[in-house]
């Protein structure tokens, strides 16, 4: 079996609707410039609030791995 190396990066996705859509947005965007995405791990969920405490955006912070070629 050939050995493989994977790189792990951190991404933060945002959405005005949900944490799920925030995570999906980050992965969709990353997939446009990175190849062989392997695993995405949500490590933190938070909210962006306006001055009155109303939710403006959902944010999902993730660690994403992809096959390293280089």
N, C-alpha and C positions, 0 to 999 in steps of 0.2 A: 504494500500500500504506500503510495506517495505521501510525503509529509506536506502539510499545508500550514500557512501562517495567516492569521486573521488580525485585522486592525479594528480597534474599538474607538468610536467617536461619540461625542455627546451632542444631541440635538434637542431643541425646544420647539414644539409646534404650538400654534395658537388657533383658537376658534371662538367665534361669538356664540356657538351653539352647545358644544359639549367637549368633555375631555377626550372621548373616543374620536371625534372629528379632528381635534387638535393633534392627537397621535398620528392619525391617518394622513393628515396634511404634511407632517414632517417626513414620514416615510415616503409618501408620493413624491415630494420634492427631492429627497435624497436619491431616490431611484432614477431620477433624470440625469444625475451626474456620476453616480457610483454604480459599479457592477457587482454582481454576486452578493447582494445583501443577504445575510444569514439569519441573524437574531436581533430582535428589538426588545429591550427590557425597560419597562416604565419604572423609573426610579423615584419620581416625585410628581405630584399633581398640585397645582395651585391656581389661584384666581387673581385676575387683575381687576381692581375695584376703582370706581370713580370717587370723586370727593364726597358723595353722599352715601358711599358704601354699597352702591349697586354694582352687580357683576358686569364688567365690560368684556372680559374674555376669559376663557378657560385655557390653561397652559399645561402641557404634558412634557416633562423632561425625560429623555430616554437615552440609554446607551445602545448603540447600534453597531453590529459587527459586519464586516465584509471581508472577502478574501483579498489578501494583500498580494499584489503582483509588482515586484520591483526589486 
